[in-house]
Amino acid sequence: MRYSGFRVIKEAFGGHKGWKPAWRDPSPQKDYDFVIIGGGGHGLATAYYLAKEFGESRIAVLEKGWIGSGNVGRNTTMIRSNYLLDGNEPFYEMSLKLWEGLEQDFNFNAMVSQRGLLNLLHSDSQVDAARRRGNAMILNGSDAELLTPEGVRKLYPFLDFENQRFPIYGGLLHRRGGTVRHDAVAWGYARGADQRGVDIIQNCEVTGFKIENGKVLGVETSRGYIGARKVGCVVAGSSSRVMQMTGMRLPIESHVLQAFVSEGLKPVLPGVITFGVGHFYATQSDKGGLVFGGDLDGYNSYAQRGNLPIVEHVAAIGASLFPALSRVRMLRSWGGIMDMSMDGSPFIDRTPIDGLYFNGGWCYGGFKATPASGMCFAHLLSTGRPHANAQAYRLDRFMSGRMIDEAGQGAQPNLH
Amino acid sequence: MIINHPLLGPRDSQEFSYLGDASLLDRPDWHDVSALQKFHDYLYLRDNPAGEHRELWYHEAGDRSWLVVTRNTLTHEISKVELAQDVADRKDHKK
């Protein structure tokens, strides 16, 4: 069934009784050509592009819970292409271009809203660094504008421009950045993949791998053994736990990141803003709630909930940037588990085990990468070769010294 | 989280900064023939367990001691806190 305005009107006359489930609920077959572990945004996108762009069939997505129950449903929904380094920016620019055409491509309303993303700057050196980053973005086909304080004031008049400690010196505006309805991304990819014959198998936990003579033959699951020619593991915060079953140790630590939503307000924040001093970013959802977040809690965690010091910290720096925020009540907060890599950049690579591929280490920037991650991982799974825009995301880059460290923090995952 | 410091008693975890897995205490021998591989594994690879985790915390806003904290990464429950110096001394003693 194709979704369209015409279909909505037609169904309205029929009492909306003609809508069908958006995807099937199949039982697992005995074997597949491709088994994707993880029914999150990246896993579903991988399956979708495998079927659509690479013409592959006999594909299954195995999900331990329900699809979209992990980080694709727990993030702050921002998309952007504002990276500095060569290994990263072409990839994220590809991702943003895919976002721009995504809704037409998979025929689902993901509410892609390019409302603009503004990084605020609070010192001369930050302005210089932003100018350099903006040029790198433009060289890679993205967009960037350096705003003066007056330019920022026109967009966001309510910020604390004269803050004694951190006055606003300007901002780097990325007009094509914005937000997307995160759950709809999982649903849209799931529906698109299902229509192309992908089996999406929920409540199916992978409990082990069958590996013989250095080659993967299939996976043991809570719903029985499933044979596979190629297996792709895309499980974000659980990467170390799943890959440990193959005997691999990863350059990843799992950390908790919290996010927050305020009570609903009338429109106040037209775009996405980030504070350049403390780590704080905010946007306003279509329901009116301010969605905001900050730093990691900073310690290894699989708990999907954080502690109060970060709540206080994020609220305090938010209020220092945006004084009106101090009058707003916080509605809820939650935590997600981030697969923090040793240089803050992801992996899309084969493993030493033949037929087993790994996609992970997205740190807390995985959501914006969803389309390109799916496309590049599908490319790798189908052709056996890395996509041109994901060649740098190798698992062995720490041995060869080709780290992609945007933050320049070294092997300290809680600082990336 | 409250960290029960062996010398100072219960302290708010905000006073500490976090380094990571306590295996970072076991620096490889640079004379070793496979030192390159060993240092790579030491610096970049992690067990990253879901469950009990031994980890290094630094009492930055306190007595500046390093602690080895045993904490459950699924529940954040802390079961043991030792001075890293004591842990290292015990290791040296065993050698």
Interface residues (C-beta under 8 A of the other chain):
Chain A: S238 S240 R241 Q244 R249 L250 P251 I252 E253 S254 G298 Y299 N300 S301 Y302 A303 N307 P309 M342 F398 M399 A411 Q412 P413 N414
Chain B: M1 D12 S13 Q14 S17 Y18 L19 G20 D21 Q37 H40 D41 L43 Y44 L45 R46 D47 N48 P49 A50 H53 E55 R71 T73 L74 T75 H76
